[in-house]
């Protein structure tokens, strides 16, 4: 069954279906609703009585998915919020525990392809924006014009793993002394002039910096560890959490959270008995992350860097 739409191409749908172990009366959460592709699959495969709560902070995504999945009636509950607050959303709805959850941490195809949103380094005439939640006031334009050299350098390196972060940040600082940086095209040109010709030939030189700015503007890394931990604790025994990441920093955070939750005791071996009272909370089902098949990568190039990790609540 295919769930691709003009809005968004959901990644690893078959793998998610398999790992979530969907039940016909289960309660599930999609913390990153997007275009509703994953949610549609969950609702169809958990029929007739399965329920899904879909969360997204993007107004366009929320509206599109709500209309697309309206046919499921009361089985589908869309909530405009951030996945960082998923456990609070469940409490707000009076839901104590759920049977499974999904976090797809990538930016949606629609956000990237809608040039007016200023997410893409290919949208040269678009004003720098990158807000997933339009109610926020801080934009990518604010970042490149207001952050200090040191702040930009660190963000580009930490969130984008950009080797030339120092030079790029320096050139941004010089450029904005003469003129405010307004558009994606202006920023792309600054980045292009900051890296060696060899790097420009290997791929788009602005990709890593745009990723880093998007993460900072939307707070995508902030509180991720706490959010994943809280969501795990909203699972029933046997419930599963699937997390799809798209860059190494996110994947490393999720991997370490899962490992921490799987550890039984952290006391020093020198102690005769356990005094930490830590108990093993989950079983990791993916010792190594699942990656997209060659066929899916050919069909959807944005799945190339995707990694799926899954745990089961004990």
HUZIHU-V19663 format. One line per field, one symbol per residue. ss: DSSP state (~ for helix, > for strand, _ for the rest). phi: phi as a letter, one per 20 degrees, with the letter a starting at -180 (. if undefined). A space follows every 50 residues. Layout:
ss->???
phi->???
This chain:
ss->____________~~~~~~~~______>>>>______~~~~~~~~~_____ >>>>>>__~~~~~~~~~~_~~~~~~>>>>>__~~~~~~~~~~_____>>> >>>>____~~~~~_~~~_________>____________~~~~~~~__~~ ~~~~~~~~~~____~~~~~~~~~~~~~~____>~~~~~~~~~____~~~~ ~~____~~~~~~~~~~~~_____~~~~~~~~~__>>>>>>>>>>>__~~~ ~~~~~~~~~~~~___________________>>>_____>>__~~~~~~_ ~~~___>>>>>>>_
phi->.dcfcfeadfdlffffgffflfdfcfdccdfcglenffffffffedfedf ccdddbeegffgffffffdffelffdceceadfgdgffffffemdfccea bccdeeffgfffeegfemeefeefeffgcmffdfffeecfffffddffgf ffgfffffedlefdfffffffffffffebfeddffffgfffgeddfgfff ferffegffffffgfffemfegmfgffffffgfeefgnfcddcddcbfff ffffgffffffefebdffffffcfdemfdfdcdfecfdfedffgfffffb ffegefcdccccfe
